[in-house]
Amino acid sequence: MTHRILVVDDETHILQVLSLKLRNSGFEVSTAVDGEDALRQALDNPPDLIITDIQMPYMNGIELCSALVENKATTHIPVVVITARGHTLAQSDTDIANVRDVISKPFSPRGVAELATSILSEIPAQNAPRSEAA
Amino acid sequence: MTTFITILIFAITGIVAVASLTLARYWFVQLRNATTEIEKAIHDVDTAQNEGETARIHGCIDRTRRRQAEAVFDVLRDAVIVVDAHGEILHANAAASGLLSVTPEEAAGKVMTDVVNDHQLASTISAARNGLPTEGRLCEQELFFNSEPVSYEVHLQSVGGHEEPMHAVVTVLRDLSREREVARLKSDFVSKASHELRTPLSSISAYIEMLVDGDAEDEDARQEFYKVISTETDRLRRLIDNLLNISRIEAGLMHIEREQVQIGELVERAVQSMMHQAKENNLDIHTKLAQVDLTITGDSDMLYQVIVNLLSNAIKYTPQGGRITVAADADHLTRSLHLSVADTGLGIAPDETEKVFDKFYRVENYRRIANGTGLGLNLCRHIVETLHNGQIGLDSTLGMGSRFWFTIPMQERTGRVAA
């Protein structure tokens, strides 16, 4: 069973490059363009890993992480956060239980793929996509 | 006493770190007046007929000098508290009132620890009375001013020898709130600039790595990667150019060329250069130039940049099939040129219309629609308002479209220009 990763970013180029690298690394990939879209997709069909940007419209990456933790269906999903804010990111933002790692922009797609492989090697892949909401 | 007050005046002047030109001038006038009065009084002493009259004249000299000293203290923005050898307040100026439980006038002659509100400050002054280095002591403290915590630079200096009866401690307190606010704004700006620079840089470095790793499966994919690298490099360049231009204008270092500018020609040139982009988005651009003299004095290149920027935004945020109208007219009553760029686009909510001219502000819901630096409109505002004494603004209705406009005086006026 292939692991599925949900990539979330409002920057089209970043979304495209990460999706392609992760697909080339053997993962199934779905994408979302903001936190609300990502939460909806995660509730509907929980992925094995979420890689999200922080600064996004409607619901930012930190709000997304908190919402995922609070929801029973998504609380277990590990999240990798990508940020362009560097050292200005508050410690409390990354202390959320599901945040497994923080990557700073500019980042290496190769590095992100290796990190995803490492995190998912400990997790069995989810079942096939479900049609009904969780 | 007279000698002491004179020493005190000069001592305090010496330790007030930043004295403005106005204050220095005021000082000079005060001292000159005081000197004249004192010279006259000394002359009177020389010609005094008896001891009683001499004492009266000496008293007059003392009072005059004290009044002069107090007047000088009171125009200082820094708070000044002078404590004598007995721990009593000799003088507190008007700026110190928020640090005291009584008025500065009432504080004179009272025990310092009884009237200074902040215990930390009272302790600092008390400790200084027991001895200070020759050069004084400088520290930063957060003190309560009118019950609010305020950061101060506290400078303590002894006047007269410690064993002398005229010994006193002068405390000058400088409010650091403004410096702190400037530092906070600077840090905020650097943080935002860093964030905006990292975003295109991320795309560039990520796509280069993909090319190096052979992640492009065919020539078409490779060409797509090159295109992303090129557009993101261009975005990075625009961001850096805008940042430098805004920073130079704000610092008053921007050199502008003042010449006669035919706004009609600028509009036509700008529309021509943006026409291709408009057609790609299936948008019509119309120009409405009034048949009057539309000549102003200004920097042609910079004004062209403003018009192109406004047109570029209109194109980005107007859905296909929309219409953009560039209009220019002269208001002979106010003797100003009016130019507007109106679109039938998405519009901007009322609470965001003023913010769109702020540095790095981007309408959150529009980030996905088009890439931008978040600096274009801020640069436009600087070019219009700072360099051309004009005004820029926006009328908009959400869902109906926006009308960005600017006005520039038609008669020549000097903007903030530096060589």
Chai-1 contact restraints between the chains, C-beta under 6 A:
chainA,res_idxA,chainB,res_idxB,connection_type,confidence,min_distance_angstrom,max_distance_angstrom,comment,restraint_id
A,D10,B,R367,contact,1.0,0.0,6.0,A-B,restraint_1
A,D10,B,R368,contact,1.0,0.0,6.0,A-B,restraint_2
A,H13,B,S203,contact,1.0,0.0,6.0,A-B,restraint_3
A,H13,B,V228,contact,1.0,0.0,6.0,A-B,restraint_4
A,V17,B,A206,contact,1.0,0.0,6.0,A-B,restraint_5
A,V17,B,Y207,contact,1.0,0.0,6.0,A-B,restraint_6
A,N24,B,D215,contact,1.0,0.0,6.0,A-B,restraint_7
A,V33,B,R368,contact,1.0,0.0,6.0,A-B,restraint_8
A,P57,B,E364,contact,1.0,0.0,6.0,A-B,restraint_9
A,P57,B,N365,contact,1.0,0.0,6.0,A-B,restraint_10
A,P57,B,R367,contact,1.0,0.0,6.0,A-B,restraint_11
A,A84,B,H195,contact,1.0,0.0,6.0,A-B,restraint_12
A,A84,B,R198,contact,1.0,0.0,6.0,A-B,restraint_13
A,A84,B,T199,contact,1.0,0.0,6.0,A-B,restraint_14
A,R85,B,H195,contact,1.0,0.0,6.0,A-B,restraint_15
A,T88,B,S191,contact,1.0,0.0,6.0,A-B,restraint_16
A,K105,B,R198,contact,1.0,0.0,6.0,A-B,restraint_17
A,K105,B,S202,contact,1.0,0.0,6.0,A-B,restraint_18
A,P106,B,L201,contact,1.0,0.0,6.0,A-B,restraint_19
A,P106,B,S202,contact,1.0,0.0,6.0,A-B,restraint_20
A,P106,B,S205,contact,1.0,0.0,6.0,A-B,restraint_21
A,S108,B,E209,contact,1.0,0.0,6.0,A-B,restraint_22
A,P109,B,A206,contact,1.0,0.0,6.0,A-B,restraint_23
A,P109,B,E209,contact,1.0,0.0,6.0,A-B,restraint_24
